[in-house]
């Protein structure tokens, strides 16, 4: 079982429980629980998170340029992230990284690897275990 908590500052916005197949949204004192729309996936022991859900929870914007086959993420912090599909590059602001793009797509759902979110997008991570041994991963957007 894996429970994944995404938080922005001191407020938790999203808790994904794969075992229960549900997502809990927390905004201030309002808490709602729904069936999990798109679950995170694991490929070769690497965790990937659904990009649209993640960006939305942190008040970011996601746009797609069909001509350039490029995803652009803005509004999450002061940076602009450009992920080029089918190319071995991505861009953060004006800096181009000539390596495999971190974005993958499965069944028309886009995903970003956990590692990219922490190393390139500034998310902080803390892992722990609950009373029954379920791993809990907490993510917070670093200021």
Rosetta blueprint (number, residue, H / E / L):
1 X L
2 X E
3 X E
4 X E
5 X E
6 X E
7 X E
8 X E
9 X L
10 X L
11 X E
12 X E
13 X E
14 X E
15 X E
16 X E
17 X E
18 X L
19 X L
20 X L
21 X L
22 X E
23 X E
24 X E
25 X E
26 X E
27 X E
28 X L
29 X L
30 X E
31 X E
32 X E
33 X E
34 X E
35 X E
36 X L
37 X L
38 X L
39 X L
40 X L
41 X E
42 X E
43 X E
44 X L
45 X L
46 X E
47 X E
48 X E
49 X E
50 X E
51 X H
52 X H
53 X H
54 X H
55 X H
56 X H
57 X H
58 X L
59 X L
60 X L
61 X E
62 X E
63 X E
64 X E
65 X E
66 X L
67 X L
68 X L
69 X L
70 X E
71 X E
72 X E
73 X E
74 X E
75 X L
76 X L
77 X L
78 X L
79 X L
80 X L
81 X E
82 X E
83 X E
84 X E
85 X L
86 X L
87 X L
88 X L
89 X L
90 X E
91 X E
92 X E
93 X L
94 X L
95 X E
96 X E
97 X E
98 X L
99 X L
100 X L
101 X L
102 X L
103 X L
104 X E
105 X E
106 X E
107 X L
108 X L
109 X E
110 X E
111 X E
112 X E
113 X E
114 X H
115 X H
116 X H
117 X H
118 X H
119 X H
120 X L
121 X L
122 X L
123 X E
124 X E
125 X E
126 X E
127 X E
128 X E
129 X E
130 X L
131 X L
132 X L
133 X L
134 X L
135 X E
136 X E
137 X E
138 X E
139 X E
140 X E
141 X E
142 X L
143 X L
